[in-house]
Amino acid sequence: MHLTHNGALVDVGTAVVKGDTIGLNGYTGLAGYPHLHFVVIDGEQYEWPYISIPVTFSNTLTNVNSLASGTIYKANEY
């Protein structure tokens, strides 16, 4: 959510692997500054509240319970 205009670089159903760029951070919608809401869902559950599959990023510590809520993670340069 809040990607830059046309910043989604993959489509629904696209297979991705570690290291793929999937989107470009921005502040579209009701956002006053660039940030990202990142949710990985399983199946067809596209309605709020989203139920995320646990994930981590290559520039964060591995956490089997997913990213820590309320924690700021610095984005890598692109």
MODELLER restraints for C-alpha pairs under 7 A, 6 or more apart:
rsr = mdl.restraints
at = mdl.atoms
rsr.add(forms.Gaussian(group=physical.xy_distance, feature=features.Distance(at['CA:1:A'], at['CA:36:A']), mean=5.94, stdev=0.5))
rsr.add(forms.Gaussian(group=physical.xy_distance, feature=features.Distance(at['CA:1:A'], at['CA:37:A']), mean=5.27, stdev=0.5))
rsr.add(forms.Gaussian(group=physical.xy_distance, feature=features.Distance(at['CA:1:A'], at['CA:38:A']), mean=6.91, stdev=0.5))
rsr.add(forms.Gaussian(group=physical.xy_distance, feature=features.Distance(at['CA:2:A'], at['CA:25:A']), mean=6.98, stdev=0.5))
rsr.add(forms.Gaussian(group=physical.xy_distance, feature=features.Distance(at['CA:2:A'], at['CA:26:A']), mean=5.59, stdev=0.5))
rsr.add(forms.Gaussian(group=physical.xy_distance, feature=features.Distance(at['CA:2:A'], at['CA:27:A']), mean=4.81, stdev=0.5))
rsr.add(forms.Gaussian(group=physical.xy_distance, feature=features.Distance(at['CA:2:A'], at['CA:28:A']), mean=4.70, stdev=0.5))
rsr.add(forms.Gaussian(group=physical.xy_distance, feature=features.Distance(at['CA:2:A'], at['CA:29:A']), mean=6.23, stdev=0.5))
rsr.add(forms.Gaussian(group=physical.xy_distance, feature=features.Distance(at['CA:2:A'], at['CA:35:A']), mean=6.78, stdev=0.5))
rsr.add(forms.Gaussian(group=physical.xy_distance, feature=features.Distance(at['CA:2:A'], at['CA:36:A']), mean=6.03, stdev=0.5))
rsr.add(forms.Gaussian(group=physical.xy_distance, feature=features.Distance(at['CA:3:A'], at['CA:23:A']), mean=6.84, stdev=0.5))
rsr.add(forms.Gaussian(group=physical.xy_distance, feature=features.Distance(at['CA:3:A'], at['CA:24:A']), mean=5.69, stdev=0.5))
rsr.add(forms.Gaussian(group=physical.xy_distance, feature=features.Distance(at['CA:3:A'], at['CA:25:A']), mean=4.65, stdev=0.5))
rsr.add(forms.Gaussian(group=physical.xy_distance, feature=features.Distance(at['CA:3:A'], at['CA:26:A']), mean=4.38, stdev=0.5))
rsr.add(forms.Gaussian(group=physical.xy_distance, feature=features.Distance(at['CA:3:A'], at['CA:27:A']), mean=6.12, stdev=0.5))
rsr.add(forms.Gaussian(group=physical.xy_distance, feature=features.Distance(at['CA:3:A'], at['CA:28:A']), mean=6.18, stdev=0.5))
rsr.add(forms.Gaussian(group=physical.xy_distance, feature=features.Distance(at['CA:4:A'], at['CA:24:A']), mean=5.86, stdev=0.5))
rsr.add(forms.Gaussian(group=physical.xy_distance, feature=features.Distance(at['CA:4:A'], at['CA:25:A']), mean=5.60, stdev=0.5))
rsr.add(forms.Gaussian(group=physical.xy_distance, feature=features.Distance(at['CA:4:A'], at['CA:26:A']), mean=3.96, stdev=0.5))
rsr.add(forms.Gaussian(group=physical.xy_distance, feature=features.Distance(at['CA:4:A'], at['CA:27:A']), mean=6.18, stdev=0.5))
rsr.add(forms.Gaussian(group=physical.xy_distance, feature=features.Distance(at['CA:4:A'], at['CA:28:A']), mean=6.10, stdev=0.5))
rsr.add(forms.Gaussian(group=physical.xy_distance, feature=features.Distance(at['CA:5:A'], at['CA:28:A']), mean=6.89, stdev=0.5))
rsr.add(forms.Gaussian(group=physical.xy_distance, feature=features.Distance(at['CA:7:A'], at['CA:23:A']), mean=5.22, stdev=0.5))
rsr.add(forms.Gaussian(group=physical.xy_distance, feature=features.Distance(at['CA:7:A'], at['CA:24:A']), mean=4.76, stdev=0.5))
rsr.add(forms.Gaussian(group=physical.xy_distance, feature=features.Distance(at['CA:8:A'], at['CA:22:A']), mean=6.35, stdev=0.5))
rsr.add(forms.Gaussian(group=physical.xy_distance, feature=features.Distance(at['CA:8:A'], at['CA:23:A']), mean=4.46, stdev=0.5))
rsr.add(forms.Gaussian(group=physical.xy_distance, feature=features.Distance(at['CA:8:A'], at['CA:24:A']), mean=6.61, stdev=0.5))
rsr.add(forms.Gaussian(group=physical.xy_distance, feature=features.Distance(at['CA:9:A'], at['CA:22:A']), mean=5.02, stdev=0.5))
rsr.add(forms.Gaussian(group=physical.xy_distance, feature=features.Distance(at['CA:9:A'], at['CA:23:A']), mean=5.00, stdev=0.5))
rsr.add(forms.Gaussian(group=physical.xy_distance, feature=features.Distance(at['CA:10:A'], at['CA:22:A']), mean=5.67, stdev=0.5))
rsr.add(forms.Gaussian(group=physical.xy_distance, feature=features.Distance(at['CA:25:A'], at['CA:34:A']), mean=6.40, stdev=0.5))
rsr.add(forms.Gaussian(group=physical.xy_distance, feature=features.Distance(at['CA:25:A'], at['CA:35:A']), mean=6.45, stdev=0.5))
rsr.add(forms.Gaussian(group=physical.xy_distance, feature=features.Distance(at['CA:25:A'], at['CA:36:A']), mean=6.45, stdev=0.5))
rsr.add(forms.Gaussian(group=physical.xy_distance, feature=features.Distance(at['CA:26:A'], at['CA:34:A']), mean=4.59, stdev=0.5))
rsr.add(forms.Gaussian(group=physical.xy_distance, feature=features.Distance(at['CA:26:A'], at['CA:35:A']), mean=6.33, stdev=0.5))
rsr.add(forms.Gaussian(group=physical.xy_distance, feature=features.Distance(at['CA:27:A'], at['CA:33:A']), mean=5.54, stdev=0.5))
rsr.add(forms.Gaussian(group=physical.xy_distance, feature=features.Distance(at['CA:27:A'], at['CA:34:A']), mean=4.46, stdev=0.5))
rsr.add(forms.Gaussian(group=physical.xy_distance, feature=features.Distance(at['CA:27:A'], at['CA:35:A']), mean=6.41, stdev=0.5))
rsr.add(forms.Gaussian(group=physical.xy_distance, feature=features.Distance(at['CA:39:A'], at['CA:52:A']), mean=5.28, stdev=0.5))
rsr.add(forms.Gaussian(group=physical.xy_distance, feature=features.Distance(at['CA:40:A'], at['CA:52:A']), mean=5.00, stdev=0.5))
rsr.add(forms.Gaussian(group=physical.xy_distance, feature=features.Distance(at['CA:40:A'], at['CA:53:A']), mean=5.41, stdev=0.5))
rsr.add(forms.Gaussian(group=physical.xy_distance, feature=features.Distance(at['CA:41:A'], at['CA:51:A']), mean=6.32, stdev=0.5))
rsr.add(forms.Gaussian(group=physical.xy_distance, feature=features.Distance(at['CA:41:A'], at['CA:52:A']), mean=5.09, stdev=0.5))
rsr.add(forms.Gaussian(group=physical.xy_distance, feature=features.Distance(at['CA:41:A'], at['CA:53:A']), mean=5.78, stdev=0.5))
rsr.add(forms.Gaussian(group=physical.xy_distance, feature=features.Distance(at['CA:42:A'], at['CA:53:A']), mean=6.93, stdev=0.5))
rsr.add(forms.Gaussian(group=physical.xy_distance, feature=features.Distance(at['CA:54:A'], at['CA:64:A']), mean=6.77, stdev=0.5))
rsr.add(forms.Gaussian(group=physical.xy_distance, feature=features.Distance(at['CA:54:A'], at['CA:65:A']), mean=5.67, stdev=0.5))
rsr.add(forms.Gaussian(group=physical.xy_distance, feature=features.Distance(at['CA:54:A'], at['CA:66:A']), mean=4.08, stdev=0.5))
rsr.add(forms.Gaussian(group=physical.xy_distance, feature=features.Distance(at['CA:55:A'], at['CA:66:A']), mean=4.69, stdev=0.5))
rsr.add(forms.Gaussian(group=physical.xy_distance, feature=features.Distance(at['CA:55:A'], at['CA:67:A']), mean=6.47, stdev=0.5))
rsr.add(forms.Gaussian(group=physical.xy_distance, feature=features.Distance(at['CA:56:A'], at['CA:62:A']), mean=6.00, stdev=0.5))
rsr.add(forms.Gaussian(group=physical.xy_distance, feature=features.Distance(at['CA:56:A'], at['CA:63:A']), mean=6.52, stdev=0.5))
rsr.add(forms.Gaussian(group=physical.xy_distance, feature=features.Distance(at['CA:56:A'], at['CA:66:A']), mean=5.79, stdev=0.5))
rsr.add(forms.Gaussian(group=physical.xy_distance, feature=features.Distance(at['CA:56:A'], at['CA:67:A']), mean=5.85, stdev=0.5))
